[in-house]
Amino acid sequence: MSWADTYIATLQTGETVQFRPRGNSMQGKIESGQLVTVVPVIHPVAVGSIVLCKVNGSQYLHLVVAVGSDGRYQIGNNKGHVNGWCTAANVFGVVTKVEE
């Protein structure tokens, strides 16, 4: 079981989730341990949105850095690293609030 499985399952039922992600990849937008609110995704998602997604089998709470003409999303962190592309089916939620 991966870190976000429970959150993804809850989002897929249409419910909102809150959790405190750990790590520094989103520093400047989300600091490690801040409380985030994630709502079920409604497509399309805009560039700059922070999403809970799966890219190449790994789960991320990262930025949408580009949207392809085929509707796929390019995902990356807030430090310039690109994780890769995923389909809309692998974008589960969008961050609507970040708080202490």
Helices and strands as residue ranges (DSSP letters): H 5-12, E 17-19, E 35-40, E 50-55, E 58-67, E 73-76, E 82-86, G 88-90, E 91-99
